[in-house]
Amino acid sequence: MQTNKKLISLSLLIAMGSILFTVESLIQFPFFWFRIGIANCMTILALKWWGLKEGLIVSVFRVILGSLLSGRFFSPLFVMAMSGGIASTLAMRLLMIVSKTFIGPIGVSIFGAVIKNMIQISISYLTYIRTIEIFYILPILILMSLFTGLCIGFLTILIDAKLYSSRILSEYL
Amino acid sequence: MKHILKKMMKPGDWLVIGLVSILFIWSLIHYSRRKNGDMVIVYRFNKNIYELSLQKDQILNFQGLTGDMQLSIKNNQAWISESSCPNKICIHMGKIKTSGQTIICLPNRILITIKSRNALLYDGITQ
């Protein structure tokens, strides 16, 4: 049945996203709120295959499940990841609607990563840090999100191509 | 390898990369200009004892641990003009004007810093 297949594939995306989120949160950066965001590729795939609702589902539940797994539920990490994730999902879907044939997963991924990091730092300014000097790291943040967005975009293309070539995808969509 | 790279990138991707690079360069320029401060704050033993405005030209005489000190503010700059400390390092630290800059006099346990108005919401958060 069609809805069953969609349920299975959504669950798989959420599960993989949560595991990626948990594993990569073990990698610590000097600024604690910065993540490589590998799990974003699951969100981009969901946005690409179905639409906004499925993308939001994957994004929100990935953050919840990932935070539960890594023991950081309702911590600052959770709040910032949730807000950044929702905002970046909406922004990415907007970009996809505006130019579907023009922009591939790489551009979408870079855009999403930049939006996500800017929202994260703004939320942390409003709630936790509260000094205007935190925005001094914005240039480095934008540069790093450019590079990570590039890598995650490549990853998304590779996953997509692999699934198409082995014809697993046609069973699940 | 380069062939595959060319095939993966769509024209819109280059547009996004270009826009983000412009954003990066803009933010670099914008945030390398440090904000001119509004307030001068004097700490003794990490306790906030004086808060003065940087805009107003004034001279403040106050007590450090070893004796008298004098803080001068003029032309939106602040510096220590007299001090009772033995080495007078704080006087040679010069003038400060942008937010975040500090002058420290260790024997007197004095720290003078500049803060901008937005940052005065909280001096710091302890957990």
Contacts between the chains, C-beta under 8 A, distances in Angstrom:
chain1	res1	chain2	res2	distance
A	99	B	12	5.5
A	101	B	10	7.9
A	102	B	10	6.4
A	102	B	11	6.4
A	102	B	12	3.7
A	103	B	10	6.0
A	103	B	12	3.3
A	103	B	13	6.1
A	103	B	15	7.6
A	103	B	16	6.6
A	104	B	8	7.0
A	104	B	9	7.0
A	104	B	10	4.2
A	104	B	12	7.2
A	104	B	13	5.7
A	106	B	8	6.8
A	106	B	9	6.2
A	106	B	10	7.7
A	106	B	13	4.6
A	106	B	16	7.8
A	107	B	10	7.0
A	107	B	12	5.1
A	107	B	13	3.9
A	107	B	15	7.2
A	107	B	16	3.8
A	107	B	17	7.4
A	110	B	13	7.7
A	110	B	16	5.3
A	110	B	17	6.6
A	110	B	20	5.9
A	111	B	16	5.6
A	111	B	20	7.7
A	114	B	20	5.8
A	114	B	23	7.4
A	128	B	125	7.6
A	129	B	125	7.7
A	130	B	121	5.4
A	130	B	122	5.0
A	130	B	125	7.2
A	131	B	118	7.7
A	131	B	119	4.7
A	131	B	121	7.6
A	131	B	122	7.1
A	132	B	35	7.8
A	132	B	116	6.8
A	132	B	118	4.1
A	132	B	119	5.6
A	133	B	99	7.4
A	133	B	100	6.6
A	133	B	119	6.3
A	135	B	31	6.7
A	136	B	31	5.3
A	138	B	27	4.9
A	138	B	31	6.0
A	139	B	24	6.1
A	139	B	27	4.5
A	139	B	28	4.4
A	139	B	31	6.0
A	142	B	20	6.7
A	142	B	23	5.9
A	142	B	24	4.5
A	142	B	27	5.9
A	143	B	24	5.4
A	145	B	20	8.0
A	146	B	17	7.2
A	146	B	20	5.1
A	146	B	21	7.2
A	146	B	24	6.8
A	150	B	17	7.8
A	153	B	13	7.7
A	154	B	8	6.9
A	157	B	8	5.4
